[in-house]
């Protein structure tokens, strides 16, 4: 043992989905958008004032905060921007969940980064068990806690709760911060954004990585009352004044301003998802009513790990979580119609092979 | 008081130098490089594969880590990359200084973010007082502590210590992590990088923001033995898997690979600094022997705040810290020869006005 080893903070990190370097694969494992970024954004990249790269970017990210505020008809003081929603959520855990010493509540089957953040910042937590239909139960969140967070739609289950459910949770949690993680909301769920004026303890978190086709830019944001946003900004400016780089800020503004492209590509993903649901159903897969850009599916007869391995052989990568209750499921991102057709062909081949 | 207010972590953030939006100013306040980024890097920006922006970037940042490792003839396992050296340093505070409960030591006059990070993560700290010549005293770092960090060259003083000084500190601190913050090292100080094989508790932190003309890309890095780097990566992957965005990774690789441009622009900044020293000396300013891209200067007769305000009127922005012991100093970044000539003209005007 080294003399300094007891000085090191020991953590078990989150495991992100693979980012294989081969290009000729069908990549349905990290819920990226199959459509390219907004053409106005990529055009802007070509015209970027490169001399600005030698300067520090705007630490307050005013242009991007302003563009997001305009999109949602909010005031700039109600928007916080970070390096993807992971950065925003990490800062939320540190800012709002680390002080009380009480456990933060989140579902047992959910985004697996929540307990990683809780452990990183030594925040106690309780996982609230989803029911057998993989639904969140509002009553589980009535007890005293140090904060509440869940995704809507939930991930990896893909299903959504209505606003009345979120209001129920908020009514029972007026003394803590309640965070709705809406990474996938644009694909068919109802946003809790309409509740931020009524509930000053509500934060809604969204991202550019899914519906806005720019996971590679790393942009996420939180929306809520200005006191919460100011507290988040104080922590951000105590961590790193300049989290958002110049290309991200400039392209982020163009991306959010291109509403038509966003609506068009989102509608296409939704149409492909609904079509894929029918195909998977016909093949004997079961899944909840996904409102996201992925389907979380299990087959009635076949083992998920076997399907996963078979698809991988065919250069189709989906995501498998080796975790309690969900180890027989695959999370399949929605690609283009062509990619999903290739997936269906491969799944049919798998079935044939199993039955022969 | 709101019912949730006791749940909020309260911090006093770092105050970054201004980033005024007006372009027609001489900006000598945040130690940016006056020369544009490497032309090969900006060319690459125009050719960027924009479809990649819809994908998550490589969470391990292998290409950039590899390019930095190649530049310094290290193994990839000895390099950690973050969103500017502020991100790297924040993670270092969390990873290596937050466990022991003992105070981390750093100088009283130094980078003002150190105590902000310590407060953010509730790490006790002790500021070790520089001597009257604004020099760090090695003996101050002999006592039991929870970690040691100082910049070399120090900021905002601008002066450097030799490697023997750093070895002295390391010899007295084998049971903690010692961090040398080398943000400015390329402008004339000796890097401690040559010591990382001898001292497995040493981390050397550098940045692209100064000598590599790309503050707008947000790239910083730490170099040290692979166990330290692995611990940092575990914390990074417990915070945000994808901190580095796609444009930064691609342009970062090109930037570090262009060694000739880096050497040429660094030499120009050093030459301008040495010339500016002569000019300032002739005007009655005193300063240490800066090995950075700034000069930390005080005038024998005139008040720093008055000079600051006068320069501002002339659209020349320098940095003034309203802090004990240094409130009569100005930190003046090294710009182009033309910018420094304009500064000298303005300082002469100031003197004339004062004497008339």
Interface residues (C-beta under 8 A of the other chain):
Chain A: X2 X3 X4 X6 X7 X8 X9 X10 X11 X12 X13 X14 X15 X16 X17 X19 X21 X27 X30 X32 X33 X34 X35 X36 X37 X41 X42 X45 X46 X48 X50 X51 X52 X53 X54 X55 X56 X57 X58 X59 X83 X84 X86 X87 X90 X94 X95 X96 X97 X98 X99 X100 X116 X117 X119 X120 X146 X147 X174 X175 X176 X177 X200 X201 X209 X213 X214 X215 X216 X217 X218 X227 X231 X233 X234 X235 X236 X237 X238 X239 X240 X241 X242 X243 X244 X245 X246 X247 X248 X251
Chain B: X2 X3 X4 X6 X7 X8 X9 X10 X11 X12 X13 X14 X15 X16 X17 X19 X21 X27 X30 X32 X33 X34 X35 X36 X37 X41 X42 X45 X46 X48 X50 X51 X52 X53 X54 X55 X56 X57 X58 X59 X83 X84 X86 X87 X90 X94 X95 X96 X97 X98 X99 X100 X116 X117 X119 X120 X146 X147 X174 X175 X176 X177 X200 X201 X209 X213 X214 X215 X216 X217 X218 X227 X231 X233 X234 X235 X236 X237 X238 X239 X240 X241 X242 X243 X244 X245 X246 X247 X248 X251
